[in-house]
């Protein structure tokens, strides 16, 4: 579950508790997916819009936003660095260090970019070698380095690569 989905699930619980506190019966008829969105106008990462809740709660969006922010602060969520309430919006600033560490853990766990169906396949890499009858220059080195890079990349992807240097030019050289 992503951070946005987790915030939406926490918001569902908070709104359910707020409904009980304020004695509101029935459904709120609000789409939490549209209430929790990527922040557009502020420097925060995620914003919760509280305007749709003003009518069912019969309170101003600013008061509702303050109440939601207080409840989110009580949760002490590790991915939230700070909360800010501005004009009926709860602006959420995410903890960058936490997100970075979680992304690294996920990448290590899932081996991102590695496909099991490619394991064991064979690739032949034909890259040039210098022509001994001509002067050696940087162009010879470039193609050799690129061929070596592809061989190492395929090895990391668990694809067997057979390196094959092209010696044809040696035999076609006129002496």
N, C-alpha and C positions, 0 to 999 in steps of 0.2 A: 504494500500500500504506500502510495506517495504521500508527501507532506500535505498537499492540498486536500487529498481524501481524508487524511487523519484529522486535519483541522475541521473539515466538514462533519466528521463523526463526533468530534468533541463539541462542535457547535450545536449539533442535534441534541446532545445530552444537556448542554447549558440551556437551550431554549425550552426543553421539556421541563427542567427545574424552574425556569423563570415563569412558565405557564402555570405551574402548580403554586408558586409563590404569589402570583397576581390573580389567581382564581379564574384563569381563562380556560374555557371548555372548548372542545372541538379542535379542528385542524387549523393550523396557521395559514395554509394555502400560500406558502412561499417556496421558491425554488432555491435551495441552499447552494446548488451548483453555480447559479448566476450571482448569488450574494458574495461568494468567496471567489475572488478573481485576482489575476496578476495586477499589481498596482500600476496605474497609468499616470496620475498626476503628481504623485509624491515620490520620494526616494526610497520608500519601503518596498518590500518584495511582494507581499500579498496584502490585499485590502478586503475587509468585510464591510459591505454596504448595509446600513441598518434602516434605510428609508422604508422598505417594504414592511418592516415590523412595527412602524409607528401606529398604524391604524388598529391592528389587533390588540396591541398593548396599551393603546390610548395614552402614549407618552411621546415625547420628542425623540427623534433619532439620536440626538446627542446623549440623552439619558440612557437609552438602550445600549448605545455603543460603550458608554462608561461601564455599564453593568456587565456586558459581555467581556470587556477588557479585564475587569476585576476577576471574573470567573476564570478566564484564561490564565491570568497570573497565578491564581491559586493552584492550577494544574501543574505548574513548574515544568513545562515541556522543554526538553533539552535542546530542541532545534529552534526555539524562539529566543532571540537575543534581547529584544525589547518590544514593547507595545506602545502605541501612540494613538490617542483619540483626537480626531480633527473633524468637526462639522458633520457628525453622523457616520463617520468611517472609523473602523478600527484598523490602523495600519500596523502590519506585522513585519518586523525586521528579523530575518533569519540568521542563525548562527552559522557563519561561513565555515568555521573550523569543523563543526559537527557534520555539515553537509559534505565537505571534502573528505573527511574520514569515512563516512558511510559510503560515498561513491567508490573510494579505494577498496573498501571491504567487499563491495558488490562486484567490482571488476575482478578482484582476486578469486572470489568464490565462483563466479560464472564463466571465467575465461572469456571475456567479451571479445568478439571478433574471430574466435576460433569455431569452426564448424566441424562437427564430427564426421560428416559425409566426405570431407576432403582428406581425412587421415588415410595414409597408406597409398595415395595416388602418386604417380610418377610424372615428373616434369623434366624435360630435357632443356637445358639452357646452353645455347650456342653463342659464345661471345668471342670476340676476336683476340688474337694475340699479335704482337708486333711483327711486321714484315722485316725479316733480317736483312733483306737486300736494300732497304731504304733507311733513311735517317729516322731515328726514334723521336717522336714528339708527343705533346700532351694529349692529342686525340687518341693515341693508342692506350694511354693510361685511363682515359675517361670510360671507354667501352669496357675495359677490363674491370674497373671498379663497379660500374653499373651491373655487369653480369654477376660479380661476386656478391653485390648487395641483394640481388634477386635470389640467389642461391641461399643466402643466410635467412632471408625473409621466409622462403618456402620451408626451410628447416624449422624455423620457429612455429610455423603453422602445421607442423608435422606432416609435410608433404615431401616425399623423397625427391630430391633434385639430383639429376645426373649432369655434372659439369662437363662441357665438351668445348675445348678451344678449337677454333677454326685454323687449321694449318694449310689450307688449300693454297693460299697465296705463296707459300714457300715453294711448292712444287710447280707453280705456274710462272715463276720468275725466270726471265730470260737471262742466262749468264753470259 
